[in-house]
Amino acid sequence: QWEIVQSGTIVAFMDISFSDTNHGFAVGQTDILAKTSDGGESWFVDYLGTGREFYSITTIDSNNFYIVGSNIILKTTDGGSTWFSTNTPFQLSGSCFLDSNNGISVGSNGMLYGLNGVILRTTDGGINWNIQSYAGMSPLWGISIIDSNSLCVVGQSSTIQISNDFGNSWNSIQSDIYDNISKVFFIDNNYGYA
């Protein structure tokens, strides 16, 4: 059964991620970050001072989290006490990490409904981000790891792309969905939800 818990703010949250059953973060519009240490019973709301909107948060472990959003990537290595930021010209809406060094972030080159999708990749824990793919794709909104080599990204206009080499190359997948796809999650190599 679901229970409504007040966050202490009227700002819309866009994503939530937990490192264990007690510790988690929620991110959202207007530079907001909410943190819980009691499984979501109570939330501490903070504003990180970037002036940006946050669209997604990814948990690596209890200390390492990434936030992506409007022209920004943020990283913490101490459970959210301090954050390091990287400015980017892209509107980023999702990210995933295989481990603390290897990650992918997706988005678009314009506003959230921009012209082309973009895929950024890091192999050094977010110190550097390189454009992995750019032209010819619709804006991308969600990403999921399928296994240690395979990824799936989804986005505008029923976009579904699969990589079997952790983002080095991508193949389009045809589907019967004729709408935007904002999130994707794989539970194993055969089953995913969008």
KELOPA-508170 format. One record per residue (C-alpha): x, y, z. Coordinates in steps of 0.2 Angstrom, whole numbers, plus 5000, padded with zeros to 4 digits. Layout:
BEGIN
XYZ
...
END
This chain:
BEGIN
500050005000
500650174996
500750315008
500850505004
502350585013
502550775013
504250835006
504151015013
504151094996
502951134982
504251114969
504050964957
505250824959
505850734943
506750584950
507250484965
508650364969
509050264985
510750184990
509950075002
508250055011
508550215022
509650335012
509050424996
508950584986
507550664976
507950804963
506850924954
506451084946
507251254953
508851184959
508051074972
508850924981
507950824995
508850695006
508150565017
509050455030
507450365037
506750275021
505750425015
504850455031
505550635032
506550745019
507850875021
507651005007
509151095000
509451204985
511251184978
511451354971
511651314953
510051404946
509751244935
508351114934
508850934939
508050794929
508850634935
509950564949
510950404949
511550304963
513250214962
513450174981
513050254997
514350394994
514350424975
512850504966
512650594950
511350724945
511050784927
509950924921
509851084912
511651114906
512451034921
513150874928
513450864947
514350724957
514550694975
515850574983
515350605001
513450555002
512950734996
513850845008
514850924994
514450924975
515650954960
514851024945
515251014926
514351134914
513851064898
512951134883
511650994883
509950964892
510350804901
508850694906
509550524912
511150434916
511750264922
513450194928
514150024926
515350064941
516150214949
517150254933
516050204918
514450304914
513250364901
512150524901
510850554888
509850714883
509650834869
510650974861
509251104864
507851134875
507050974883
506150954866
507750994856
508350944839
509450804841
509850674855
511550664863
512450534872
513950574883
515150454891
516350454905
517750324909
518550424923
517150444936
516450604928
518050704927
517850704908
516250684897
516450644879
515150654865
514750474861
513350504848
512450654842
511650684825
510150594818
509350544835
507850614843
508050694860
508350554873
507550544890
507950384898
509350254899
509550084907
510949954909
510449784902
512049694907
513949734908
514049774890
512249824884
511249984886
509550044881
509150224878
507350294874
506650464870
505550564859
504550494844
504650314851
506550314850
507350154856
509250124854
510249974860
512149964862
513049804865
514749884868
514350004882
513950154871
515250144857
513950104844
512050104844
510650024834
508850074832
507449964838
505749964830
504249964841
502349974841
502450124852
502050284843
502350404857
503750484868
504650364880
505350444895
506050304906
506650124903
507249994916
507849824913
507749694926
508849564917
509449534899
507649484893
506449594902
506349784902
504949914906
504750074897
END
